Each structure stands twice: as C-alpha cells, then as structure tokens.
Amino acid sequence: MQKTKKKLRFVKEVSDVLCNCCGRSCKVRWAEIDLYEYAKIDVVWGYGSEHDGEEHLVHLCAPCFFKITENFKLPTRRDQNE
Ligand SMILES: [Zn+2]
C-alpha cells in the first residue's frame, strides 16, 4: 500500500516556439492539432574555443532552416550523407 498526499506544483509548459532567425512562431496546425516544426541547435562551446563556455540554443522554423542550409557545401539530409 502506498500512502499519498496531495501537493500543488507549478509546471512550466511550452506555449510556443519562436524562430530565432525570423521571429515567427514554429507552430503549425495539422488535423486540428498544434504541432511545432523546427530545427534545434543546442551547443556549449568547449575548452580552447574562442567562445569557451558560451551556451547557445537556436530554434529555426522550416522556411528559415531550408533557406540557410540550401547553400551548404555538404548535404544535411541524413540519407544524402551515407
Ligand atoms: Zn524562421
């Protein structure tokens, strides 16, 4: 048997994800459901780096992601990297 007690907790929940490049919401509506479509870059620069210890978190909406990556020299799609 487990004894329980009620507790009131405050929970942070994501209400939107904004694109760092254009500032627009990454929310898309599909079949009456709100979804978030974005690319995420989460990095902590390491020892010896010019940005040692800096932490960066970037969200990019799909249009900005494809606009930025279209001129990359190497493909980003996994099935094109093999
Ligand atoms: Zn964007």
PDB file of the backbone (N, CA, C, O) and the ligand in Angstrom, with CONECT records:
HET     ZN  A 101       1
ATOM      1  N   MET A   1       0.837  -1.187   0.000  1.00  0.00           N
ATOM      2  CA  MET A   1       0.000   0.000   0.000  1.00  0.00           C
ATOM      3  C   MET A   1       0.875   1.241   0.000  1.00  0.00           C
ATOM      4  O   MET A   1       1.889   1.303   0.696  1.00  0.00           O
ATOM      5  N   GLN A   2       0.478   2.208  -0.775  1.00  0.00           N
ATOM      6  CA  GLN A   2       1.196   3.478  -0.816  1.00  0.00           C
ATOM      7  C   GLN A   2       0.354   4.547  -0.148  1.00  0.00           C
ATOM      8  O   GLN A   2      -0.844   4.677  -0.399  1.00  0.00           O
ATOM      9  N   LYS A   3       0.989   5.277   0.674  1.00  0.00           N
ATOM     10  CA  LYS A   3       0.312   6.425   1.263  1.00  0.00           C
ATOM     11  C   LYS A   3       0.594   7.624   0.373  1.00  0.00           C
ATOM     12  O   LYS A   3       1.733   7.826  -0.047  1.00  0.00           O
ATOM     13  N   THR A   4      -0.387   8.392   0.089  1.00  0.00           N
ATOM     14  CA  THR A   4      -0.209   9.552  -0.786  1.00  0.00           C
ATOM     15  C   THR A   4      -0.700  10.817  -0.097  1.00  0.00           C
ATOM     16  O   THR A   4      -1.505  10.788   0.834  1.00  0.00           O
ATOM     17  N   LYS A   5      -0.182  11.912  -0.595  1.00  0.00           N
ATOM     18  CA  LYS A   5      -0.689  13.203  -0.159  1.00  0.00           C
ATOM     19  C   LYS A   5      -0.716  14.130  -1.362  1.00  0.00           C
ATOM     20  O   LYS A   5       0.075  13.983  -2.293  1.00  0.00           O
ATOM     21  N   LYS A   6      -1.620  15.071  -1.333  1.00  0.00           N
ATOM     22  CA  LYS A   6      -1.763  15.992  -2.449  1.00  0.00           C
ATOM     23  C   LYS A   6      -0.791  17.141  -2.299  1.00  0.00           C
ATOM     24  O   LYS A   6      -0.605  17.685  -1.211  1.00  0.00           O
ATOM     25  N   LYS A   7      -0.159  17.507  -3.438  1.00  0.00           N
ATOM     26  CA  LYS A   7       0.751  18.641  -3.472  1.00  0.00           C
ATOM     27  C   LYS A   7       0.372  19.528  -4.645  1.00  0.00           C
ATOM     28  O   LYS A   7      -0.051  19.044  -5.694  1.00  0.00           O
ATOM     29  N   LEU A   8       0.525  20.797  -4.462  1.00  0.00           N
ATOM     30  CA  LEU A   8       0.301  21.738  -5.542  1.00  0.00           C
ATOM     31  C   LEU A   8       1.651  22.070  -6.162  1.00  0.00           C
ATOM     32  O   LEU A   8       2.553  22.548  -5.474  1.00  0.00           O
ATOM     33  N   ARG A   9       1.792  21.819  -7.456  1.00  0.00           N
ATOM     34  CA  ARG A   9       3.047  22.110  -8.147  1.00  0.00           C
ATOM     35  C   ARG A   9       2.789  23.033  -9.318  1.00  0.00           C
ATOM     36  O   ARG A   9       1.768  22.932  -9.999  1.00  0.00           O
ATOM     37  N   PHE A  10       3.728  23.931  -9.540  1.00  0.00           N
ATOM     38  CA  PHE A  10       3.650  24.781 -10.711  1.00  0.00           C
ATOM     39  C   PHE A  10       4.506  24.148 -11.792  1.00  0.00           C
ATOM     40  O   PHE A  10       5.653  23.769 -11.554  1.00  0.00           O
ATOM     41  N   VAL A  11       3.946  24.041 -12.964  1.00  0.00           N
ATOM     42  CA  VAL A  11       4.627  23.378 -14.070  1.00  0.00           C
ATOM     43  C   VAL A  11       4.820  24.382 -15.196  1.00  0.00           C
ATOM     44  O   VAL A  11       3.887  25.083 -15.587  1.00  0.00           O
ATOM     45  N   LYS A  12       6.052  24.441 -15.715  1.00  0.00           N
ATOM     46  CA  LYS A  12       6.305  25.271 -16.890  1.00  0.00           C
ATOM     47  C   LYS A  12       6.033  24.427 -18.121  1.00  0.00           C
ATOM     48  O   LYS A  12       6.579  23.333 -18.264  1.00  0.00           O
ATOM     49  N   GLU A  13       5.198  24.929 -18.999  1.00  0.00           N
ATOM     50  CA  GLU A  13       4.973  24.198 -20.233  1.00  0.00           C
ATOM     51  C   GLU A  13       5.215  25.128 -21.413  1.00  0.00           C
ATOM     52  O   GLU A  13       4.990  26.335 -21.327  1.00  0.00           O
ATOM     53  N   VAL A  14       5.668  24.556 -22.497  1.00  0.00           N
ATOM     54  CA  VAL A  14       5.967  25.341 -23.688  1.00  0.00           C
ATOM     55  C   VAL A  14       4.653  25.810 -24.304  1.00  0.00           C
ATOM     56  O   VAL A  14       3.782  25.001 -24.622  1.00  0.00           O
ATOM     57  N   SER A  15       4.522  27.127 -24.468  1.00  0.00           N
ATOM     58  CA  SER A  15       3.306  27.660 -25.078  1.00  0.00           C
ATOM     59  C   SER A  15       3.546  28.053 -26.538  1.00  0.00           C
ATOM     60  O   SER A  15       2.593  28.227 -27.298  1.00  0.00           O
ATOM     61  N   ASP A  16       4.804  28.192 -26.926  1.00  0.00           N
ATOM     62  CA  ASP A  16       5.132  28.481 -28.314  1.00  0.00           C
ATOM     63  C   ASP A  16       6.640  28.315 -28.487  1.00  0.00           C
ATOM     64  O   ASP A  16       7.397  28.371 -27.518  1.00  0.00           O
ATOM     65  N   VAL A  17       7.059  28.114 -29.715  1.00  0.00           N
ATOM     66  CA  VAL A  17       8.481  28.087 -30.058  1.00  0.00           C
ATOM     67  C   VAL A  17       8.668  29.111 -31.163  1.00  0.00           C
ATOM     68  O   VAL A  17       8.031  29.030 -32.213  1.00  0.00           O
ATOM     69  N   LEU A  18       9.543  30.073 -30.919  1.00  0.00           N
ATOM     70  CA  LEU A  18       9.768  31.126 -31.903  1.00  0.00           C
ATOM     71  C   LEU A  18      11.085  30.895 -32.634  1.00  0.00           C
ATOM     72  O   LEU A  18      12.077  30.470 -32.041  1.00  0.00           O
ATOM     73  N   CYS A  19      11.073  31.179 -33.917  1.00  0.00           N
ATOM     74  CA  CYS A  19      12.271  31.029 -34.752  1.00  0.00           C
ATOM     75  C   CYS A  19      13.250  32.161 -34.422  1.00  0.00           C
ATOM     76  O   CYS A  19      12.874  33.332 -34.459  1.00  0.00           O
ATOM     77  N   ASN A  20      14.486  31.824 -34.102  1.00  0.00           N
ATOM     78  CA  ASN A  20      15.491  32.845 -33.798  1.00  0.00           C
ATOM     79  C   ASN A  20      15.836  33.698 -35.018  1.00  0.00           C
ATOM     80  O   ASN A  20      16.292  34.832 -34.869  1.00  0.00           O
ATOM     81  N   CYS A  21      15.625  33.169 -36.209  1.00  0.00           N
ATOM     82  CA  CYS A  21      16.003  33.897 -37.421  1.00  0.00           C
ATOM     83  C   CYS A  21      14.937  34.923 -37.812  1.00  0.00           C
ATOM     84  O   CYS A  21      15.265  36.093 -38.010  1.00  0.00           O
ATOM     85  N   CYS A  22      13.683  34.521 -37.927  1.00  0.00           N
ATOM     86  CA  CYS A  22      12.627  35.436 -38.403  1.00  0.00           C
ATOM     87  C   CYS A  22      11.698  35.906 -37.288  1.00  0.00           C
ATOM     88  O   CYS A  22      10.929  36.846 -37.489  1.00  0.00           O
ATOM     89  N   GLY A  23      11.753  35.275 -36.125  1.00  0.00           N
ATOM     90  CA  GLY A  23      10.915  35.686 -35.001  1.00  0.00           C
ATOM     91  C   GLY A  23       9.502  35.142 -35.024  1.00  0.00           C
ATOM     92  O   GLY A  23       8.732  35.371 -34.091  1.00  0.00           O
ATOM     93  N   ARG A  24       9.151  34.419 -36.087  1.00  0.00           N
ATOM     94  CA  ARG A  24       7.786  33.884 -36.187  1.00  0.00           C
ATOM     95  C   ARG A  24       7.638  32.584 -35.405  1.00  0.00           C
ATOM     96  O   ARG A  24       8.614  31.916 -35.061  1.00  0.00           O
ATOM     97  N   SER A  25       6.383  32.257 -35.141  1.00  0.00           N
ATOM     98  CA  SER A  25       6.082  31.024 -34.433  1.00  0.00           C
ATOM     99  C   SER A  25       6.403  29.810 -35.302  1.00  0.00           C
ATOM    100  O   SER A  25       6.218  29.841 -36.519  1.00  0.00           O
ATOM    101  N   CYS A  26       6.880  28.754 -34.673  1.00  0.00           N
ATOM    102  CA  CYS A  26       7.143  27.496 -35.383  1.00  0.00           C
ATOM    103  C   CYS A  26       5.932  26.566 -35.283  1.00  0.00           C
ATOM    104  O   CYS A  26       6.001  25.397 -35.663  1.00  0.00           O
ATOM    105  N   LYS A  27       4.838  27.095 -34.774  1.00  0.00           N
ATOM    106  CA  LYS A  27       3.634  26.283 -34.591  1.00  0.00           C
ATOM    107  C   LYS A  27       2.950  26.062 -35.936  1.00  0.00           C
ATOM    108  O   LYS A  27       2.779  27.000 -36.714  1.00  0.00           O
ATOM    109  N   VAL A  28       2.568  24.844 -36.199  1.00  0.00           N
ATOM    110  CA  VAL A  28       1.792  24.512 -37.390  1.00  0.00           C
ATOM    111  C   VAL A  28       0.553  23.747 -36.950  1.00  0.00           C
ATOM    112  O   VAL A  28       0.586  22.980 -35.988  1.00  0.00           O
ATOM    113  N   ARG A  29      -0.517  23.966 -37.659  1.00  0.00           N
ATOM    114  CA  ARG A  29      -1.780  23.313 -37.325  1.00  0.00           C
ATOM    115  C   ARG A  29      -1.966  22.142 -38.265  1.00  0.00           C
ATOM    116  O   ARG A  29      -1.944  22.310 -39.484  1.00  0.00           O
ATOM    117  N   TRP A  30      -2.144  20.979 -37.719  1.00  0.00           N
ATOM    118  CA  TRP A  30      -2.346  19.794 -38.547  1.00  0.00           C
ATOM    119  C   TRP A  30      -3.435  18.945 -37.920  1.00  0.00           C
ATOM    120  O   TRP A  30      -3.329  18.557 -36.757  1.00  0.00           O
ATOM    121  N   ALA A  31      -4.474  18.657 -38.674  1.00  0.00           N
ATOM    122  CA  ALA A  31      -5.587  17.825 -38.207  1.00  0.00           C
ATOM    123  C   ALA A  31      -6.106  18.301 -36.839  1.00  0.00           C
ATOM    124  O   ALA A  31      -6.323  17.507 -35.924  1.00  0.00           O
ATOM    125  N   GLU A  32      -6.295  19.619 -36.736  1.00  0.00           N
ATOM    126  CA  GLU A  32      -6.833  20.216 -35.506  1.00  0.00           C
ATOM    127  C   GLU A  32      -5.891  20.093 -34.309  1.00  0.00           C
ATOM    128  O   GLU A  32      -6.307  20.250 -33.161  1.00  0.00           O
ATOM    129  N   ILE A  33      -4.641  19.814 -34.586  1.00  0.00           N
ATOM    130  CA  ILE A  33      -3.650  19.682 -33.510  1.00  0.00           C
ATOM    131  C   ILE A  33      -2.535  20.699 -33.754  1.00  0.00           C
ATOM    132  O   ILE A  33      -2.078  20.868 -34.885  1.00  0.00           O
ATOM    133  N   ASP A  34      -2.103  21.370 -32.694  1.00  0.00           N
ATOM    134  CA  ASP A  34      -0.961  22.276 -32.803  1.00  0.00           C
ATOM    135  C   ASP A  34       0.324  21.474 -32.673  1.00  0.00           C
ATOM    136  O   ASP A  34       0.533  20.758 -31.693  1.00  0.00           O
ATOM    137  N   LEU A  35       1.173  21.606 -33.673  1.00  0.00           N
ATOM    138  CA  LEU A  35       2.474  20.937 -33.661  1.00  0.00           C
ATOM    139  C   LEU A  35       3.562  21.986 -33.817  1.00  0.00           C
ATOM    140  O   LEU A  35       3.302  23.086 -34.306  1.00  0.00           O
ATOM    141  N   TYR A  36       4.750  21.659 -33.414  1.00  0.00           N
ATOM    142  CA  TYR A  36       5.885  22.561 -33.599  1.00  0.00           C
ATOM    143  C   TYR A  36       6.852  21.916 -34.567  1.00  0.00           C
ATOM    144  O   TYR A  36       7.314  20.793 -34.367  1.00  0.00           O
ATOM    145  N   GLU A  37       7.146  22.663 -35.630  1.00  0.00           N
ATOM    146  CA  GLU A  37       8.063  22.165 -36.646  1.00  0.00           C
ATOM    147  C   GLU A  37       9.277  23.091 -36.668  1.00  0.00           C
ATOM    148  O   GLU A  37       9.183  24.240 -37.099  1.00  0.00           O
ATOM    149  N   TYR A  38      10.409  22.583 -36.202  1.00  0.00           N
ATOM    150  CA  TYR A  38      11.596  23.430 -36.127  1.00  0.00           C
ATOM    151  C   TYR A  38      12.850  22.566 -36.067  1.00  0.00           C
ATOM    152  O   TYR A  38      12.811  21.377 -35.752  1.00  0.00           O
ATOM    153  N   ALA A  39      13.958  23.219 -36.384  1.00  0.00           N
ATOM    154  CA  ALA A  39      15.271  22.614 -36.188  1.00  0.00           C
ATOM    155  C   ALA A  39      15.857  23.240 -34.933  1.00  0.00           C
ATOM    156  O   ALA A  39      15.659  24.425 -34.663  1.00  0.00           O
ATOM    157  N   LYS A  40      16.575  22.437 -34.177  1.00  0.00           N
ATOM    158  CA  LYS A  40      17.127  22.917 -32.911  1.00  0.00           C
ATOM    159  C   LYS A  40      18.633  22.703 -32.885  1.00  0.00           C
ATOM    160  O   LYS A  40      19.129  21.615 -33.177  1.00  0.00           O
ATOM    161  N   ILE A  41      19.339  23.749 -32.533  1.00  0.00           N
ATOM    162  CA  ILE A  41      20.790  23.668 -32.354  1.00  0.00           C
ATOM    163  C   ILE A  41      21.060  24.026 -30.905  1.00  0.00           C
ATOM    164  O   ILE A  41      20.741  25.129 -30.462  1.00  0.00           O
ATOM    165  N   ASP A  42      21.638  23.110 -30.178  1.00  0.00           N
ATOM    166  CA  ASP A  42      21.906  23.296 -28.746  1.00  0.00           C
ATOM    167  C   ASP A  42      23.389  23.007 -28.543  1.00  0.00           C
ATOM    168  O   ASP A  42      23.819  21.860 -28.662  1.00  0.00           O
ATOM    169  N   VAL A  43      24.162  24.026 -28.244  1.00  0.00           N
ATOM    170  CA  VAL A  43      25.607  23.838 -28.179  1.00  0.00           C
ATOM    171  C   VAL A  43      26.221  24.551 -26.965  1.00  0.00           C
ATOM    172  O   VAL A  43      25.795  25.638 -26.574  1.00  0.00           O
ATOM    173  N   VAL A  44      27.214  23.914 -26.400  1.00  0.00           N
ATOM    174  CA  VAL A  44      28.072  24.522 -25.384  1.00  0.00           C
ATOM    175  C   VAL A  44      29.474  24.451 -25.962  1.00  0.00           C
ATOM    176  O   VAL A  44      30.012  23.366 -26.178  1.00  0.00           O
ATOM    177  N   TRP A  45      30.058  25.609 -26.210  1.00  0.00           N
ATOM    178  CA  TRP A  45      31.399  25.630 -26.810  1.00  0.00           C
ATOM    179  C   TRP A  45      32.421  25.180 -25.785  1.00  0.00           C
ATOM    180  O   TRP A  45      32.371  25.560 -24.615  1.00  0.00           O
ATOM    181  N   GLY A  46      33.336  24.372 -26.249  1.00  0.00           N
ATOM    182  CA  GLY A  46      34.270  23.710 -25.342  1.00  0.00           C
ATOM    183  C   GLY A  46      35.580  24.438 -25.109  1.00  0.00           C
ATOM    184  O   GLY A  46      35.817  25.536 -25.612  1.00  0.00           O
ATOM    185  N   TYR A  47      36.428  23.774 -24.320  1.00  0.00           N
ATOM    186  CA  TYR A  47      37.743  24.306 -23.983  1.00  0.00           C
ATOM    187  C   TYR A  47      38.537  24.614 -25.249  1.00  0.00           C
ATOM    188  O   TYR A  47      38.501  23.860 -26.221  1.00  0.00           O
ATOM    189  N   GLY A  48      39.234  25.706 -25.220  1.00  0.00           N
ATOM    190  CA  GLY A  48      40.081  26.079 -26.340  1.00  0.00           C
ATOM    191  C   GLY A  48      39.335  26.837 -27.422  1.00  0.00           C
ATOM    192  O   GLY A  48      39.953  27.446 -28.295  1.00  0.00           O
ATOM    193  N   SER A  49      38.025  26.804 -27.373  1.00  0.00           N
ATOM    194  CA  SER A  49      37.236  27.523 -28.370  1.00  0.00           C
ATOM    195  C   SER A  49      37.277  29.021 -28.066  1.00  0.00           C
ATOM    196  O   SER A  49      37.419  29.429 -26.914  1.00  0.00           O
ATOM    197  N   GLU A  50      37.152  29.808 -29.091  1.00  0.00           N
ATOM    198  CA  GLU A  50      37.065  31.263 -28.928  1.00  0.00           C
ATOM    199  C   GLU A  50      35.861  31.627 -28.057  1.00  0.00           C
ATOM    200  O   GLU A  50      35.849  32.680 -27.419  1.00  0.00           O
ATOM    201  N   HIS A  51      34.864  30.767 -28.032  1.00  0.00           N
ATOM    202  CA  HIS A  51      33.626  31.007 -27.270  1.00  0.00           C
ATOM    203  C   HIS A  51      33.498  30.047 -26.090  1.00  0.00           C
ATOM    204  O   HIS A  51      32.393  29.693 -25.679  1.00  0.00           O
ATOM    205  N   ASP A  52      34.642  29.633 -25.554  1.00  0.00           N
ATOM    206  CA  ASP A  52      34.694  28.674 -24.446  1.00  0.00           C
ATOM    207  C   ASP A  52      33.657  28.988 -23.364  1.00  0.00           C
ATOM    208  O   ASP A  52      33.635  30.082 -22.799  1.00  0.00           O
ATOM    209  N   GLY A  53      32.814  28.016 -23.097  1.00  0.00           N
ATOM    210  CA  GLY A  53      31.822  28.139 -22.026  1.00  0.00           C
ATOM    211  C   GLY A  53      30.516  28.784 -22.427  1.00  0.00           C
ATOM    212  O   GLY A  53      29.553  28.727 -21.662  1.00  0.00           O
ATOM    213  N   GLU A  54      30.443  29.395 -23.597  1.00  0.00           N
ATOM    214  CA  GLU A  54      29.184  30.002 -24.041  1.00  0.00           C
ATOM    215  C   GLU A  54      28.191  28.906 -24.399  1.00  0.00           C
ATOM    216  O   GLU A  54      28.555  27.887 -24.987  1.00  0.00           O
ATOM    217  N   GLU A  55      26.944  29.128 -24.040  1.00  0.00           N
ATOM    218  CA  GLU A  55      25.878  28.189 -24.384  1.00  0.00           C
ATOM    219  C   GLU A  55      24.912  28.875 -25.333  1.00  0.00           C
ATOM    220  O   GLU A  55      24.491  30.009 -25.103  1.00  0.00           O
ATOM    221  N   HIS A  56      24.571  28.180 -26.387  1.00  0.00           N
ATOM    222  CA  HIS A  56      23.652  28.732 -27.377  1.00  0.00           C
ATOM    223  C   HIS A  56      22.530  27.738 -27.648  1.00  0.00           C
ATOM    224  O   HIS A  56      22.753  26.533 -27.764  1.00  0.00           O
ATOM    225  N   LEU A  57      21.328  28.273 -27.743  1.00  0.00           N
ATOM    226  CA  LEU A  57      20.174  27.466 -28.111  1.00  0.00           C
ATOM    227  C   LEU A  57      19.442  28.192 -29.230  1.00  0.00           C
ATOM    228  O   LEU A  57      19.008  29.331 -29.061  1.00  0.00           O
ATOM    229  N   VAL A  58      19.308  27.530 -30.367  1.00  0.00           N
ATOM    230  CA  VAL A  58      18.710  28.140 -31.555  1.00  0.00           C
ATOM    231  C   VAL A  58      17.553  27.280 -32.041  1.00  0.00           C
ATOM    232  O   VAL A  58      17.665  26.058 -32.140  1.00  0.00           O
ATOM    233  N   HIS A  59      16.451  27.932 -32.337  1.00  0.00           N
ATOM    234  CA  HIS A  59      15.328  27.260 -32.986  1.00  0.00           C
ATOM    235  C   HIS A  59      15.129  27.924 -34.340  1.00  0.00           C
ATOM    236  O   HIS A  59      15.120  29.150 -34.444  1.00  0.00           O
ATOM    237  N   LEU A  60      14.971  27.120 -35.361  1.00  0.00           N
ATOM    238  CA  LEU A  60      14.749  27.639 -36.709  1.00  0.00           C
ATOM    239  C   LEU A  60      13.483  27.023 -37.281  1.00  0.00           C
ATOM    240  O   LEU A  60      13.312  25.804 -37.256  1.00  0.00           O
ATOM    241  N   CYS A  61      12.580  27.881 -37.805  1.00  0.00           N
ATOM    242  CA  CYS A  61      11.388  27.361 -38.481  1.00  0.00           C
ATOM    243  C   CYS A  61      11.846  26.677 -39.774  1.00  0.00           C
ATOM    244  O   CYS A  61      12.978  26.869 -40.217  1.00  0.00           O
ATOM    245  N   ALA A  62      10.975  25.896 -40.361  1.00  0.00           N
ATOM    246  CA  ALA A  62      11.347  25.151 -41.567  1.00  0.00           C
ATOM    247  C   ALA A  62      11.776  26.075 -42.708  1.00  0.00           C
ATOM    248  O   ALA A  62      12.805  25.808 -43.330  1.00  0.00           O
ATOM    249  N   PRO A  63      11.033  27.159 -43.018  1.00  0.00           N
ATOM    250  CA  PRO A  63      11.475  28.029 -44.120  1.00  0.00           C
ATOM    251  C   PRO A  63      12.875  28.610 -43.879  1.00  0.00           C
ATOM    252  O   PRO A  63      13.687  28.647 -44.804  1.00  0.00           O
ATOM    253  N   CYS A  64      13.164  29.056 -42.680  1.00  0.00           N
ATOM    254  CA  CYS A  64      14.494  29.619 -42.384  1.00  0.00           C
ATOM    255  C   CYS A  64      15.559  28.529 -42.435  1.00  0.00           C
ATOM    256  O   CYS A  64      16.657  28.761 -42.943  1.00  0.00           O
ATOM    257  N   PHE A  65      15.251  27.352 -41.919  1.00  0.00           N
ATOM    258  CA  PHE A  65      16.214  26.257 -41.956  1.00  0.00           C
ATOM    259  C   PHE A  65      16.634  25.951 -43.391  1.00  0.00           C
ATOM    260  O   PHE A  65      17.822  25.840 -43.694  1.00  0.00           O
ATOM    261  N   PHE A  66      15.635  25.818 -44.271  1.00  0.00           N
ATOM    262  CA  PHE A  66      15.966  25.452 -45.652  1.00  0.00           C
ATOM    263  C   PHE A  66      16.619  26.598 -46.410  1.00  0.00           C
ATOM    264  O   PHE A  66      17.436  26.369 -47.302  1.00  0.00           O
ATOM    265  N   LYS A  67      16.264  27.828 -46.060  1.00  0.00           N
ATOM    266  CA  LYS A  67      16.906  28.990 -46.677  1.00  0.00           C
ATOM    267  C   LYS A  67      18.383  29.046 -46.276  1.00  0.00           C
ATOM    268  O   LYS A  67      19.242  29.309 -47.118  1.00  0.00           O
ATOM    269  N   ILE A  68      18.678  28.804 -45.012  1.00  0.00           N
ATOM    270  CA  ILE A  68      20.050  28.862 -44.504  1.00  0.00           C
ATOM    271  C   ILE A  68      20.890  27.702 -45.030  1.00  0.00           C
ATOM    272  O   ILE A  68      22.055  27.886 -45.380  1.00  0.00           O
ATOM    273  N   THR A  69      20.305  26.518 -45.087  1.00  0.00           N
ATOM    274  CA  THR A  69      21.090  25.330 -45.436  1.00  0.00           C
ATOM    275  C   THR A  69      21.185  25.071 -46.941  1.00  0.00           C
ATOM    276  O   THR A  69      21.964  24.219 -47.368  1.00  0.00           O
ATOM    277  N   GLU A  70      20.402  25.796 -47.753  1.00  0.00           N
ATOM    278  CA  GLU A  70      20.399  25.494 -49.189  1.00  0.00           C
ATOM    279  C   GLU A  70      21.756  25.741 -49.846  1.00  0.00           C
ATOM    280  O   GLU A  70      22.055  25.149 -50.883  1.00  0.00           O
ATOM    281  N   ASN A  71      22.569  26.597 -49.264  1.00  0.00           N
ATOM    282  CA  ASN A  71      23.878  26.869 -49.860  1.00  0.00           C
ATOM    283  C   ASN A  71      25.033  26.175 -49.145  1.00  0.00           C
ATOM    284  O   ASN A  71      26.199  26.457 -49.424  1.00  0.00           O
ATOM    285  N   PHE A  72      24.713  25.276 -48.233  1.00  0.00           N
ATOM    286  CA  PHE A  72      25.766  24.494 -47.589  1.00  0.00           C
ATOM    287  C   PHE A  72      26.500  23.664 -48.646  1.00  0.00           C
ATOM    288  O   PHE A  72      25.898  23.200 -49.614  1.00  0.00           O
ATOM    289  N   LYS A  73      27.793  23.487 -48.448  1.00  0.00           N
ATOM    290  CA  LYS A  73      28.568  22.687 -49.398  1.00  0.00           C
ATOM    291  C   LYS A  73      28.283  21.195 -49.258  1.00  0.00           C
ATOM    292  O   LYS A  73      28.378  20.441 -50.226  1.00  0.00           O
ATOM    293  N   LEU A  74      27.935  20.781 -48.045  1.00  0.00           N
ATOM    294  CA  LEU A  74      27.635  19.368 -47.811  1.00  0.00           C
ATOM    295  C   LEU A  74      26.164  19.226 -47.458  1.00  0.00           C
ATOM    296  O   LEU A  74      25.594  20.103 -46.809  1.00  0.00           O
ATOM    297  N   PRO A  75      25.537  18.121 -47.882  1.00  0.00           N
ATOM    298  CA  PRO A  75      24.106  17.939 -47.605  1.00  0.00           C
ATOM    299  C   PRO A  75      23.828  17.742 -46.119  1.00  0.00           C
ATOM    300  O   PRO A  75      24.663  17.222 -45.380  1.00  0.00           O
ATOM    301  N   THR A  76      22.641  18.166 -45.698  1.00  0.00           N
ATOM    302  CA  THR A  76      22.235  17.999 -44.300  1.00  0.00           C
ATOM    303  C   THR A  76      21.299  16.809 -44.122  1.00  0.00           C
ATOM    304  O   THR A  76      21.136  16.299 -43.013  1.00  0.00           O
ATOM    305  N   ARG A  77      20.687  16.372 -45.215  1.00  0.00           N
ATOM    306  CA  ARG A  77      19.785  15.213 -45.111  1.00  0.00           C
ATOM    307  C   ARG A  77      20.592  13.959 -44.849  1.00  0.00           C
ATOM    308  O   ARG A  77      21.565  13.671 -45.545  1.00  0.00           O
ATOM    309  N   ARG A  78      20.176  13.220 -43.841  1.00  0.00           N
ATOM    310  CA  ARG A  78      20.922  12.015 -43.461  1.00  0.00           C
ATOM    311  C   ARG A  78      21.026  11.000 -44.596  1.00  0.00           C
ATOM    312  O   ARG A  78      22.059  10.351 -44.758  1.00  0.00           O
ATOM    313  N   ASP A  79      19.958  10.861 -45.381  1.00  0.00           N
ATOM    314  CA  ASP A  79      20.003   9.860 -46.451  1.00  0.00           C
ATOM    315  C   ASP A  79      20.914  10.307 -47.602  1.00  0.00           C
ATOM    316  O   ASP A  79      21.202   9.519 -48.502  1.00  0.00           O
ATOM    317  N   GLN A  80      21.364  11.553 -47.577  1.00  0.00           N
ATOM    318  CA  GLN A  80      22.309  12.022 -48.600  1.00  0.00           C
ATOM    319  C   GLN A  80      23.746  12.035 -48.078  1.00  0.00           C
ATOM    320  O   GLN A  80      24.682  12.349 -48.813  1.00  0.00           O
ATOM    321  N   ASN A  81      23.906  11.693 -46.808  1.00  0.00           N
ATOM    322  CA  ASN A  81      25.238  11.697 -46.190  1.00  0.00           C
ATOM    323  C   ASN A  81      25.864  10.304 -46.154  1.00  0.00           C
ATOM    324  O   ASN A  81      27.011  10.152 -45.732  1.00  0.00           O
ATOM    325  N   GLU A  82      25.141   9.315 -46.582  1.00  0.00           N
ATOM    326  CA  GLU A  82      25.656   7.957 -46.450  1.00  0.00           C
ATOM    327  C   GLU A  82      26.298   7.461 -47.720  1.00  0.00           C
ATOM    328  O   GLU A  82      26.781   6.330 -47.767  1.00  0.00           O
TER     329      GLU A  82
HETATM  330 ZN    ZN A 101      12.098  31.481 -39.280  1.00  0.00          ZN2+
END
